[in-house]
Amino acid sequence: MKFTVIKNLQKDSAMSLILKGFLFFILLYILSDIFVMKSSFGISAEAVNSTLFGNEEAYIDPINESSFLEFWHTQIFFIMMILLTLSAVFIRVAKRSRAILTNALMITALVSLISLPLAFYISKFFIDIYVITYFIWHLVAIYMIFYSFWKLNARSI
């Protein structure tokens, strides 16, 4: 997190390059997360419903509680690491609307994480909230990554 204390990123080309590489890896993670979720857990309301509660017609067993809690636990960890580091970079390079986008990213990711166990333990209604907020936080994160790339390139010219 040394980039948070560097006064001028345009004069530190090494740190700018490191941040661009870091943003590239975050982008790869965000995009691959969508494909991994699609193939394992599901990214549509029907697929998530089948994963959580099973589907007799398709011979899909419901996920057991320990597997669900393990999945949820790893999601909390990875999302926390991605969001905190991405937000630190974005806040450092952005000037306008950084509070709005950072809050939108954090709130939608948090609602996504909270709605999943609510869907599993309380009501299937929360599946739709999970799917919607999952995609919103991914889209906001992708926007923040590209905006940060753009600002880092603009500063290095």
C-alpha positions as CSV (number, residue, x, y, z in Angstrom):
1,M,0.0,0.0,0.0
2,K,3.0,2.3,-0.5
3,F,1.1,4.1,-3.3
4,T,-1.2,5.7,-0.7
5,V,1.7,7.7,0.7
6,I,3.4,8.7,-2.6
7,K,2.7,12.3,-3.1
8,N,2.8,12.5,-6.9
9,L,2.2,9.3,-8.9
10,Q,3.1,11.0,-12.2
11,K,6.7,11.3,-11.0
12,D,6.9,7.7,-9.8
13,S,6.7,5.7,-13.0
14,A,7.6,2.4,-11.2
15,M,4.7,2.7,-8.8
16,S,2.4,3.7,-11.7
17,L,3.4,0.6,-13.6
18,I,2.9,-1.6,-10.5
19,L,-0.6,-0.1,-10.0
20,K,-1.5,-0.8,-13.7
21,G,-0.4,-4.4,-13.3
22,F,-2.4,-4.7,-10.1
23,L,-5.5,-3.3,-11.7
24,F,-5.0,-5.7,-14.6
25,F,-5.0,-8.6,-12.2
26,I,-8.1,-7.3,-10.4
27,L,-9.8,-7.0,-13.7
28,L,-8.8,-10.6,-14.5
29,Y,-10.2,-11.7,-11.2
30,I,-13.5,-9.9,-11.6
31,L,-14.1,-11.3,-15.1
32,S,-13.0,-14.8,-14.2
33,D,-15.2,-14.7,-11.1
34,I,-18.3,-14.3,-13.3
35,F,-17.3,-17.4,-15.4
36,V,-16.4,-19.4,-12.3
37,M,-19.7,-18.5,-10.7
38,K,-21.6,-19.3,-13.9
39,S,-20.1,-22.8,-14.0
40,S,-20.3,-23.6,-10.3
41,F,-22.9,-21.7,-8.4
42,G,-24.9,-19.9,-11.0
43,I,-25.4,-16.3,-12.1
44,S,-29.1,-16.4,-12.9
45,A,-31.9,-16.6,-10.4
46,E,-32.9,-20.1,-11.6
47,A,-29.3,-21.4,-11.4
48,V,-28.8,-20.0,-7.9
49,N,-32.1,-21.4,-6.8
50,S,-31.2,-24.8,-8.2
51,T,-27.8,-24.7,-6.4
52,L,-29.3,-23.7,-3.1
53,F,-32.4,-25.7,-3.0
54,G,-31.9,-28.4,-5.7
55,N,-34.0,-29.3,-8.7
56,E,-35.8,-32.6,-8.8
57,E,-36.5,-32.4,-12.6
58,A,-32.8,-31.9,-13.4
59,Y,-31.6,-34.3,-10.6
60,I,-29.7,-31.6,-8.8
61,D,-29.3,-32.0,-5.0
62,P,-29.4,-29.0,-2.8
63,I,-26.2,-27.7,-1.4
64,N,-25.6,-28.8,2.1
65,E,-25.1,-26.2,4.9
66,S,-21.4,-26.8,5.5
67,S,-20.6,-26.4,1.8
68,F,-22.7,-23.3,1.6
69,L,-21.0,-21.7,4.6
70,E,-17.6,-22.6,3.2
71,F,-18.5,-21.0,-0.1
72,W,-19.9,-17.9,1.6
73,H,-16.8,-17.6,3.8
74,T,-14.4,-17.6,0.9
75,Q,-16.6,-15.1,-1.0
76,I,-16.4,-12.7,2.0
77,F,-12.6,-13.0,2.1
78,F,-12.0,-12.5,-1.6
79,I,-14.5,-9.7,-2.0
80,M,-13.1,-7.9,1.0
81,M,-9.6,-8.1,-0.4
82,I,-10.6,-7.0,-3.9
83,L,-12.8,-4.2,-2.8
84,L,-10.5,-2.7,-0.2
85,T,-7.5,-2.7,-2.5
86,L,-9.4,-1.5,-5.6
87,S,-11.0,1.3,-3.5
88,A,-7.6,2.4,-2.2
89,V,-6.3,2.7,-5.8
90,F,-9.4,4.4,-7.1
91,I,-9.6,6.9,-4.3
92,R,-6.0,7.8,-4.9
93,V,-6.4,8.5,-8.6
94,A,-10.0,9.8,-8.9
95,K,-11.1,13.2,-7.9
96,R,-14.7,13.5,-8.8
97,S,-17.5,11.1,-7.7
98,R,-15.0,8.8,-5.9
99,A,-17.2,8.8,-2.7
100,I,-20.3,7.9,-4.7
101,L,-18.7,5.1,-6.7
102,T,-16.8,3.7,-3.7
103,N,-19.9,3.7,-1.6
104,A,-22.0,2.1,-4.4
105,L,-19.3,-0.6,-4.8
106,M,-19.1,-1.4,-1.1
107,I,-22.9,-1.3,-0.5
108,T,-23.8,-3.5,-3.4
109,A,-21.1,-6.0,-2.6
110,L,-22.2,-6.0,1.0
111,V,-25.9,-6.5,0.1
112,S,-24.8,-9.2,-2.3
113,L,-23.0,-11.0,0.5
114,I,-25.8,-10.6,3.0
115,S,-28.6,-11.6,0.6
116,L,-27.1,-15.0,-0.1
117,P,-27.4,-16.4,3.4
118,L,-30.8,-14.7,3.7
119,A,-31.9,-16.6,0.6
120,F,-30.5,-19.8,2.0
121,Y,-32.0,-19.5,5.5
122,I,-35.0,-17.3,5.2
123,S,-36.6,-16.7,1.8
124,K,-36.0,-17.4,-1.9
125,F,-37.0,-13.7,-2.5
126,F,-33.4,-12.7,-1.6
127,I,-32.0,-14.7,-4.6
128,D,-33.1,-11.9,-7.0
129,I,-31.5,-9.3,-4.8
130,Y,-28.3,-11.4,-4.7
131,V,-28.1,-11.7,-8.5
132,I,-28.8,-8.0,-9.1
133,T,-26.4,-6.7,-6.6
134,Y,-23.7,-9.3,-7.7
135,F,-23.8,-7.8,-11.2
136,I,-24.0,-4.2,-10.0
137,W,-20.9,-4.5,-7.9
138,H,-19.0,-6.3,-10.7
139,L,-20.0,-3.5,-13.2
140,V,-19.0,-0.7,-10.8
141,A,-15.7,-2.5,-10.1
142,I,-14.9,-2.9,-13.8
143,Y,-15.7,0.8,-14.3
144,M,-13.5,1.8,-11.5
145,I,-10.7,-0.3,-12.9
146,F,-10.9,1.2,-16.4
147,Y,-11.2,4.7,-14.9
148,S,-8.1,4.1,-12.8
149,F,-6.2,2.8,-15.8
150,W,-7.2,5.9,-17.7
151,K,-6.2,8.3,-14.9
152,L,-2.8,6.5,-14.4
153,N,-2.1,6.7,-18.2
154,A,-3.2,10.4,-18.3
155,R,-0.8,11.2,-15.4
156,S,2.2,9.4,-17.0
157,I,2.0,11.4,-20.3
